[in-house]
């Protein structure tokens, strides 16, 4: 958070999108947790936009994230958890997740 907008301050953090194709598992959401509650939000799409990936790469990453969210077992995620799937089953969108955070 730069004081007015969420941006990845550490550019090395953007490599997590590029590593989605390494076979180590996916993640289902990017959550920006800030000191102030009103600055905490779900930022997956903005994270992907900052990744400087090609259109094809970003599309592939979105698909992998979507697939991991759809996996009830959690086996497709790096942490082997199903929280992203549970959020999807509940029908929660990015704005809903932000409100809950």
Helices and strands as residue ranges (DSSP letters): G 11-14, H 15-18, G 19-22, E 31-32, G 37-39, E 41-42, H 44-49, H 55-70, H 83-89, H 94-100
